[in-house]
Amino acid sequence: MLQDESSLAAHVRRRMIMSRTPLRITFVGGGTDIPSFYRDHGPGAVISASINKYIYVIVNKKFDSKIRVSYSVTEIVDHVDQIRHPTVREALKFLGITGGIEIVSISDIPSRGTGLGSSSTFIVGLLNALHAYLGEHASPKQLAEEAVKIEREILQEPGGKQDQYMAAYGGIQMMEFFPDERVEVRPVIMSERSRDRLQNSLLLFYTGRERSSTEIHKNQAQAVVDKVNSYRIMKDLAYRTFDALSSDRVEDVGRMMHENWLQKKSLAAGISDSWIDALYDKAISAGAIGGKMIGAGGGGFLLVFAEPSAHERIASSLSELRREDFRIEYQGSRIVFVGD
């Protein structure tokens, strides 16, 4: 049964909880949300959308005092500090949960290396479920800030902030990242006709190549000074894309995605290579207006923008890839089940 998060109260404490949190695609500006850019050259600006591919997190009271965590492996431990999964361990410690709990995660998409923000999506969904388990309501802002604190401050994992905010808020958002660590989230307001045009212009392909974004993010962070002009161009493209979408000029988005990709792939080694370049060139030759590798690059998913009449030609030209049907999701992380 669906639940309104605002109605959760202490009486649901210790019941089974399930959260559903959307993955995301990024149109332009990705990379300007990393601290080495926005702190010294900010603000950063990114436009992204959540999609109807989700990570589900189930939290349940365990019959004994142990902790059971099930993802690609299953851990059963006596103490929080023994948990090997770093984000689960730190989320439990952050919320003061010491034992007697089971946590299970399920993903619609391969959970790592796809570029869809899965690691941050998972922690936002986990925090949402854990708060509900404790009988607490957590706002999107709170979920995003807590996820950033755990991933970027406590665990010191490299990367930006957009994934956490997109997972928490959902929809199509313009996010600005300021040097003082403030984040402003502005929804892109579009007519229903323009929403449909945007949706019908997008194609998503899975390359089958999973990669770790850690090294790419490290390389990016180290090269910001040398590539600062490219970051500024991508930031400007985010503002221009926001204006285009808000003014129902959907056709401009593909061209700006193309310009963004040309800048993005020059930022660091590993973002693109000859194989990815060949895939992108095939899509353009078949009629795509623009596109990009999602996330840090190097593999995962390829997002393409094209007129609907060109979609079948593009799909045929990329027949070695798996086409993934999707729709834009206009809600962020939600509690979708509270069991007795």
ABEGO torsion letter per residue (X at the ends): XBBBAAABBAAABGBBBBBBBBBBBBABGBGAABAAAAAAAOBBBBBBBBBABBBBBBBBBBABABBBBBBABBBBBABAAABABAAAAAAAAAAGBAEGBBBBBBBABBABGAGAGAAAAAAAAAAAAAAAAAGBBBBAAAAAAAAAAAAAAAAGBBEBAAAAAAAAAEEBBBBBBBAAGBBBBBBBBBBAAAAAAAAAABBBBBAGBBBBAAAAAAAAAAAAAAAAAAAAAAAAAAAAAAAAAAAGBAAAAAAAAAAAAAAAAAABBGABBAAAAAAAAAAAAAGBABEBBBEAEGEEBBBBBBBAAAAAAAAAAAAABBBBBBBBBABBBBBABBBX
